[in-house]
Amino acid sequence: AIVAGLMLLPFACLRVYAWVLLRSGLFGPALSDADLRPLLVVGTQSSGTSSLTVGLRRIGLEVAHENSDASYSRCRDGTVSWTHGLRYLDHAPPDAAALARLCDLPYARMGFYKDTFRWPAECPPEWWPGAGACLRAACRAVVRDNWGCALREGDGTCRPPFARAFLQARHPLKVCASLSAKFCRAGLEGRADPELASFLMALWPEGTWDGACLRTVGWYWTLYTEAMLRAKAKGALDGAYRVEETSPCEVARMAGF
């Protein structure tokens, strides 16, 4: 019991700290999953979402990167995220095999649970014995709940909702070069990380995921961007902009700040 208590102590302290900061009311009104946030920006990995997050924070906005759980992170003003593009996907949701690729390995499900979308309060910490089954189930629930939610009946079916949502686009060659440095062996002419290809195959089974780096990152940019542009055409996204031509201040103005 003593050992178990010591193992749980850091986790408990982190949760208490988050509650005091975000839920107690001492530092502003607490937010729930149903409360409207001003801004969501989606874009592929390596589209400059991290830099945008830093820029928005520098002008005083409380935004988070790949994170929209206000019970655990400072995201009162919004979120900048590639994974939140999930709510704008308009093709068939993943089948059991695809969900397994997304959720059964820790590297994959990190995108779909914890504070990225919501903290699975029903699950113990991931290092706790037997936590794996609970976390896999939580990941599946997050994917099902968020897949295409902004296209079903408007953004009101998504949790949390956002008042304005935009696609951030970067030149595809720059995105592909950056992704190849992160996920490919020997650059664009080499092989993509098998874990990346497996993850993307689960999201877009129609792509060409043969392991070649250039095709893998190129298909990823193409399929993601096309899906977001279709969502924009349907009115689910409020606009799109090129990151090379748009400053954080301009993004904030588009969001109404």
Secondary structure by P-SEA (a helix, b strand, c coil): caaaaaaaaaaaaaaaaaaaacccccccccccccccccbbbbbccccaaaaaaaaaaaaccccccccccccccccccccccccccccccccccccaaaaaaaccccccccccccccccccccccccccccaaaaaaaaaaaaaaaccccccccccccccccccbbbbbbccaaaaaaaaaaccccccccccccaaaaaaaaaacccccccccaaaaaaaaaaaaaaaaaaaaaacccccccccccccaaaaaaaacc
